[in-house]
Amino acid sequence: MDNSVVIVGGGPAGMMCGFLIARAGVPVTVLEKHADFFRDFRGDTVHPSTMEILSELGLLERFLQRPHDRLTEARGTIGGKEYVLGDLSHLNTPAPFIAMMPQWEFLDFLRDEAAAFPSFRLGMSAPVGEFIVEDGRVAGVRLSDGEALRAPLTIAADGRSSLARQLLEVENLGAPMDVFWFRVPKPPQTGLTLRGIADRGTLMALIDRGDYWQCAYIFAKGTGDVLRTEGIAALRARIEHAAPILGPLENVLTDMDQMHLLTVELDRLRRWHRPGLLAIGDAAHAMSPAGGIGINLAVQDAVAAANILAAPLARGEDADPLLGRVQARRMLPTRVFQAGQRAAQNRIIGRVLASGGPLRAPWPVRMLDRFPLLRRIPGRIIGLGFRREHVRSPTATVR
């Protein structure tokens, strides 16, 4: 075995976990099925809790040299009126703001930093076909081309369609919506970095990518085929009405093929592990896009896993008895955030999508508008989350 750990998936959870385990001097291979990290229509938010971890690793200054915008407030437009939904500027943390950075920049950064450790290896264009299971224990993975990589521990960080879900039971919590992602060109330096919109049966999110808006059009689950049948002209009219900031779209949105479907899931594994295998991030708990917290929750999972596993692995110990501790550590924040997302889906998102008349902001939003000091509460929840992790895994390699 050339690896102590094989990590399936080169997303935020997989790359952060690989970095931290390699930092402890443990041989680790991260396998990413794509040739690069450039995937459009992914989340762009790096929250203060994640940047706090980067600061603890001595990486924050270099990270912030990457192209990004800074967001200190969460804002939304409801029924034509703009509201401030959360204030992060007061947070006592090294970076009291959300860094709006394309996910490929974040992953490229982690790759470049991890490459300095001799025990780190990254395999690109390396899709995994199956786990190697021997006597009920996962003993590594077999790539789609037949190559076998054996390891005492395999970590599944390959998202909501993870191979681990073929071996572990999933609890589905339900989601009332799906999303069409699309892009709209824009002049630079217009509007806000991140904007949410709710209006008469329509929910949208706009992310400023410099010369274009990355847009999310949210619709009731199961109605995607209806929207496609109605055609681009009808959908374009709804988008123009809800988001006039985008301008006229007649020559911009011309074909339904421009709409990229994201099927929203909210679920979690009942058990995140079995002998030789641990699931983290979306592989363990698929999050709704509500709140944009999925990336940061996945990073917290990675830090917790490294805190618990890296030192014993460096000593050559069996990791199997420790895998349950990772789930025990991370299950409570997962449950808390998923309960919040489920409440938002059922009480706010579902009602907005079903509404055909004028929309009024819910009373908590009106309270935030009336008493600005209250905005610090959602700001702290958005920015720092619940039971945030701190780096406690060892450093064994001189860089």
N, C-alpha and C positions, 0 to 999 in steps of 0.2 A: 504494500500500500504506500503510494507516494503522498497521499493526503491524510491528514488527521480529520479534515472536514471538507465535504463537498457542499457548496451552496448552489441551489437551483434557482436562477433568476437574478438578473443584474439590475433590479430596481432599487429604490432607496433603502429598503430593508436589507436586501442581499448585499449591496455594496457597502453599507455602513457596518453590517455584521462581519463581512469579509475583512474590511479594514481593521476593525478592532481585534479580531482573532489573529490576524497576521501580525499586528502590533505586539501581541503577546508572544510572538515567536512560534506560533502553531502553523504548520503547513496547511494552507487552505486554497481551494480552487473555486472560483465563482464562474458559473456557466450561464451565458446569456445567448438566447437563441438568435437574436438579430446581429447584423454586422456592425451596428453602431447604436448609440443611445438616442438618435434623432427620431423621436416619435412626436408628431403633433397631436393636439387634442388631449394632452395630459395636464394634470394639475401643476400650477406654477408657484404655489405658496410655500415659502419656507418660514415657519413660525419662530417666534422668539425662543421657544423651548428647544428647537433644533439648533439654533445658533448659539444657545447657551452650551450645548454639548460641543459644538465646534470650538467655542472659546475655551472650554476645559481641555480640549486637545491641542490648543495653541494654533488653531487653523482659521479662526474667525477673520483675522485681518486679510489673509490671502483669499478667503472665500469672498469677501465683500469687494475684492478687486474685480470679480466677474461682473458682467453687465447685469444690472438689476435696478428696480425701482423700489422705493420704500413707502409703506402704507402704515400710517399710525391710527387710522380710523377705519372702521367697517361701516359702509354706507349702503343704503338701499332706497330705491324709488318705489313708493307704494301709492297707487291711485293718483299718480302725477305729482306727488309731493315727496321731496327728498328728506330722508331721516338719517341721523347718525346712530348706528346700532351698537357701537362699541368703541372705546377709547383705549388704545394700548400705550400711549405716550408716557403714562405714569409708572409703567412696570419697572421694578428694580431688577434689571437683568442687563447683560452686556449689549443687547440689541433690542430695544423696546419698540420694535416695528416688525411688520411682515415684509420679508424680502420677496418681491415679485420677480422670479427668475425662472426662465424656461427649464423644465426638468432635466433636459439633456445637459444644460450647463452644470447643474448640481451633480449629476452622475459623472460627467467628465472630470469634475473637480475631485470627487472621491476616488475615481480611477487613478488620476495623476498622483494623488497623495499616497494611495496604497501601493503604487508601483515602487516606491522607495523601500519597501520591506521585502527582503529576499524570500520570505515564506509565502508571499502573495502571488497567486497566478490567476489570470482572467482569460477565460476562453470565450471568444466571440464567435458568432455563427455556429453555436454549439447547442442545438435543440436536444432536449432530453426525451427519449422515447419511453423509458420505463424505469422503475426502481428495480434493483437487484434484491430479491427477497430470498433469504436462505434460512430454513428452520424458523420461520416466523419473524425473522429479524431483517431489517433493511441494511444491506451491506454495501450500498453505493448506488450508482446509476449506470444505465446503458444509453448512450447517445443514439440518435436516430440513424446514424451511419453504422451502428453496431459496436463502436468502441465502448469498452467498459472502464469506468472509473470507480474503484473500490475505496471505501473509507469507513472507519468506525462510526462516524456520525455524518448524516446527511441532513441539511437544513433546507426545507422547502420555503422559498421566498418568491414564488412564481405567480403570485396574484390570485385573483378569484377563480381562475380556471385551473388551479394548481393540480398537479398529479397526485398530491397528497390527499386530495378529496376523494380519490378512488379507494383509499385505504382507511379514511377516517370519517366519522359520521358528521353530517352538516345539519345545523339547526337553522331553518329559514325563518326570518323575522318579518319578511314582506316589505315591499316598496311600491308606492302607488304611482310611480312615474318612471319614464325613460327620458333620454336626452338626445337631441340632434346637435352635434357640434358642427360649426361652419366658421368661415372667416370672411371678414369684410374689410377692404382697404380703407385707410384713414390717413389724414395728414398727421405728421408727428406732433406731439405735445398738445393734444386736444383731449379734453375730458379728464376723468379720473383713471387711476391705474386699475381699479377694480370697481365694478358697478353692478348692483343687483336691481332687478326691475320686477315689480308685480303689478299687473293691471288687467282686470276683466277676463279672467280665465287664462291669463298668460303669465308665465314666469320665465325670466331670462337672466343670464349672467354675462357680463362683458369683461374681458381681460385685455388690457392695453399691451400690445406687443410691439409698440413703436410705430411701424408703418401699417399695421392692421389690427383690427379687433378680432380676438378669438372669442366666439360667441357660443353660448349654450341656450338652446330653446328647449324648455322643459314641458313635457306633455304627459297626460294620463297614460299609465301603463296599458298596453294593448291597443292603443289608437294610432300607432305608427303607420300601419298599413292604410288606415283611413286617410291620414295626412298625405301619404304618398299618392293615393288615388285622387284626392282633391287637386293635387298638382302644386307646382311651385308658385303660381300666381296667387293662389289663396293663402298659402303660407307666408309668402312675401308681404302680403297686405297686413297680416296679423303682426309680423315683425316690425314693419314700418310704423304701425299704430303704437305699439308698445315701446319702441326704442327709436324715437325721432332723431336721437343723436347720431344714428348710423347714416342718416341722409337718405336720399332716393336710392332704391335698390334695384330698379328695373333692369339696369345693365350690369348688375353685380351678381344677384341671385337669379340664375336663368334655368337651372336644372336641379331636380331633386337629387341627382347624384352628388351634388355638393354637400348634402346633408349626411354626416357620418353618425351612425347610431351607436349610442352607449346604452346598453341594457343595465339599468340600475339594480343592484342587489344589496340587501342588508341581511347578513347571516353571520354565523360563526361556527367553528368546529366545537363539538361537545368535548372532545379530547384532542389536544394539539400535538400529541406525540404517541409514538409506539417505539419499541426497541430499535435503536439506530436511526430514528427519524424525529425531527421537530419541525413544526410549521410556525411561521411568524408572518407579521404583516397581513396583507389582504389574503394570503393563503390560509391564515387562521381565522380572519374576520373581515369579510367584505363590508366596506363602509359605503354609505350614501355620500353623494357629493356635498350634501348640506353641511355648511360650515368649513369645507375645504380642509378637514382635519386628517384625512386618510394617510397622507404622506408622513405627517409628523407622528401619528400614532405608530406607523410602521417603523420609523426611526427609533422611537422609544422601545419598541419590542426588541430591536436589534441591540440596543445598548444593554437592556436587561439580560438578554441571552448571553452577551459577551461577559457581563459582570459575573454571571453565575457559572459559565462554562469555560472561559478562556484559561484561567489559572489551573484548574484541574486537568484540562486537556494538555497544557504545557508540561504538567508533571507526568503525563502518560496515563492518567486515571480513566476509568470507564465513565462516560458521560451519561449513560442510561439512567442511573438513579437520580440524576439532577434535572432531567428534562421536565418533570412535573413541577419543579420549582419555578421554571420560566412561566408556565401557564398560570400558576398560582399568583405570581407577581403581577401579571399583565391582564388577568381576566377581569378584575374589578374595574379598572379604567375602561376596558373594552365594553363591559356591561353598562357603565355610566354613560359613555358617549353614544352607544347605540340606543339606549333608552331615550336620550335627548333627541337623537335624530329621528327615532320612531315617533316621538311626540310632535316634533316639527312637521314630519310628513303627514301625520293624521290630522293635526289640529290647524295647521297653517297651509302647507303645500297642497294637500288634497282639497281643502276648501277653496283655495284660490283657483285651482284648475277647474273646479266644478262651478265657479261663480260666473254668471253671465251679466251681472249688473255692476253698478259702480262699486269700487272696492274701498273699504276703509281700513286703515291700519289697526291691527290688534291693540288692545289696551296696554300691554307691556311696552310696545313700541311708542305709543303716545306718552307714556310715563318717561321713557328715555328722552323723548323730545322736550318734555317739560322740565325735567330735572337732570341737567348734564352730568352731575356727579355720579348718577346711577350708571352711566355708560362705562364706568371703570369695571363693573362686575362682569358683563359679557366680554369686555376687553381682556380681563384676566383669564376667563375661561377659554376664549379663542387663542390667546397668546401662549399661555403656559399649561393649559389643560389640567389634568387631574393625575396625581401621583407621577409627576415627571421624574425621569431618571437622571442620574449623574454618573459620570464615567468612573468606574471603580476597577475595571479590568487592568491588568498589569502592562507595563511596557518592558519588553525583553530584547528589543532590537535597537541598536544604535543606528540612527538614520544618517 
